Amino acid sequence: MGTQYWGAGRMGTHQSIAYTGTAGTVANVCSAGVQKVRVVATSACYIAIGTSPTATTAGMYMPADTVEYFTIAAGEKVSAIQSSAGGTLHVTEIS
């Protein structure tokens, strides 16, 4: 059986980055041992997660001010690009 995720867990490193019609990507990769991130964006956007992600409008849509948790691997980052208005992407490591 795979790993199950319940609750918020322990909050770790937080990063934020602005995005507009040009993708913004958090600067630092996720730490070793981190398997989840909490992601919130201040405006509707599209996101991408990977070792060198650049969000595009073909990515996963994320509504404004909605908290989502994603599985992530050490060394990966999160990127966002606006849907119709720029905003700020907030990424918090969860362990």
C-alpha positions as CSV (number, residue, x, y, z in Angstrom):
1,M,0.0,0.0,0.0
2,G,1.3,3.5,-0.9
3,T,1.9,6.3,1.5
4,Q,-1.3,7.9,2.7
5,Y,-1.5,11.6,3.6
6,W,-3.7,12.9,6.4
7,G,-3.8,16.4,7.9
8,A,-1.4,19.3,7.5
9,G,1.8,17.7,8.9
10,R,4.8,19.7,10.0
11,M,5.2,23.0,8.2
12,G,8.7,23.6,6.8
13,T,10.5,26.0,4.5
14,H,8.2,28.6,2.8
15,Q,8.9,30.3,-0.5
16,S,7.0,32.8,-2.5
17,I,7.4,34.1,-6.1
18,A,5.5,36.6,-8.2
19,Y,4.0,35.5,-11.6
20,T,2.4,37.3,-14.5
21,G,2.1,36.4,-18.1
22,T,5.6,35.1,-17.6
23,A,6.0,32.1,-15.4
24,G,7.5,32.5,-11.9
25,T,9.3,29.5,-10.3
26,V,10.4,29.3,-6.7
27,A,14.2,29.6,-6.4
28,N,15.1,26.7,-4.1
29,V,14.4,23.0,-4.6
30,C,12.5,21.0,-2.1
31,S,14.6,19.5,0.7
32,A,15.5,15.9,1.1
33,G,12.8,14.0,3.0
34,V,9.9,16.3,1.9
35,Q,7.1,14.5,0.1
36,K,4.3,17.1,0.2
37,V,4.0,20.8,-0.5
38,R,1.2,23.2,0.4
39,V,0.5,25.6,-2.5
40,V,-1.6,28.7,-2.5
41,A,-1.8,31.4,-5.2
42,T,-3.3,34.9,-4.8
43,S,-4.9,34.9,-8.3
44,A,-6.1,32.1,-10.6
45,C,-3.1,30.5,-12.3
46,Y,-1.7,27.3,-13.9
47,I,1.1,25.4,-12.1
48,A,3.8,22.9,-13.0
49,I,5.9,20.8,-10.7
50,G,9.3,19.2,-11.7
51,T,13.0,19.5,-11.6
52,S,13.1,22.4,-13.9
53,P,9.4,23.4,-14.4
54,T,8.1,26.3,-16.4
55,A,4.3,26.7,-16.0
56,T,2.2,27.2,-19.1
57,T,-1.5,27.6,-19.7
58,A,-1.5,23.9,-20.6
59,G,-0.7,23.1,-16.9
60,M,-2.9,22.4,-14.0
61,Y,-5.4,25.1,-13.3
62,M,-5.5,26.4,-9.7
63,P,-8.2,28.9,-8.5
64,A,-7.2,31.9,-6.5
65,D,-6.8,31.6,-2.7
66,T,-7.3,27.9,-2.7
67,V,-5.0,25.6,-0.6
68,E,-3.8,22.5,-2.4
69,Y,-1.4,19.8,-1.3
70,F,0.8,18.1,-3.9
71,T,3.2,15.2,-3.7
72,I,6.7,16.3,-4.6
73,A,10.2,14.8,-4.6
74,A,13.5,16.3,-3.2
75,G,15.0,18.5,-5.9
76,E,11.7,19.5,-7.5
77,K,10.3,23.1,-7.7
78,V,6.9,24.6,-8.3
79,S,6.1,27.2,-11.1
80,A,3.0,29.3,-11.9
81,I,1.7,31.5,-14.7
82,Q,-1.3,33.8,-14.5
83,S,-4.7,32.8,-15.9
84,S,-5.9,36.5,-16.3
85,A,-4.0,38.5,-13.7
86,G,-0.6,38.3,-12.0
87,G,-0.3,37.2,-8.4
88,T,2.0,35.5,-5.9
89,L,2.6,31.8,-5.5
90,H,3.2,30.5,-2.0
91,V,4.9,27.1,-1.5
92,T,5.4,25.5,1.9
93,E,7.2,22.2,2.5
94,I,5.3,19.6,4.6
95,S,7.1,16.8,6.4
